[in-house]
């Protein structure tokens, strides 16, 4: 399935992009995060399980077990963002 991924605040700066479209077989948020970390480099550092990263699916706060669906939007962002 295709999902739209958006990165916000410091995650966007570290990864050097606002987002991407990804073809994935990940069923939930936790699996998607693991898939992204497996890319290595900045992805592994930015999304590592030791870092506090918040997630929203279709603009609703989500947890690791939140299911993904075709063409959903997944946003990753730090726990505190500037205004």
N, C-alpha and C positions, 0 to 999 in steps of 0.2 A: 504494500500500500504506500501511497505517497503522503508525506506529512510536510507541513511548512514549519520550519524551526526559526525562531527569532531569539536573538541574544540582546540583552539590555545592559546598560551601564558599564561596569568594569569588565564584564564578560565580553561585550562587544569590542571593547578596546583591546583586550588580550587576544581575542581570536581574529581581530582585524576585519570583521564583517558584521553586518546587521542581521544576517540570517541566511538560510539556505533551504532548498527543497530536497528532501531525502526520500529515496525509495527504501523502505524498511520492512522487515518481517517482525519487528518488535511489537509485542502485544500490549505492553504497558510502559509507563513513564520510566520505571527503573531499568527495564531492558533497553529502552532507547538511550538512556544515559550511559549504560555500559557499552552499547554499540558505538556511541560517539567517543567515549574515552579510549576505546580500542584503536581509534585512528592515531593515537599517540600524540606526541608533541604538545602543542598548546591545548588541544582538546583534553588530553589526559591530565594536564596540570589544572586547567580551569574547572573541569567538571568532576575532579576526583572525589571519592566518597568522603574524604576528610574535610572537604570544603563545604561551607554552608551555601547552598544554592536553592533558591525557591523555584517552583515550576507552576505554570498555569497551562491548562488545556482549554482552548477556545475561550480564553480570557476569564476562566474560573480557576481559583487556586486548586492545585492538585497534589496528590501524594504519589509515592512510588507505585502503588497498585492501581492507579487510575488507568483505565483502558484507553487505548488509542483507536481512532477510526479513520477511514479513508478521508484524506484532505483536511484533517484537523490541524489546528495551529497550536504549536507547543512553544511556550515562552520560557526561557531560562534567565534568571536575574538574581543578583545578590539580595540578601535579606533586607538591606536598607539601601534605598536609592535616593539621590538628591532631588530637590524640587526645583 
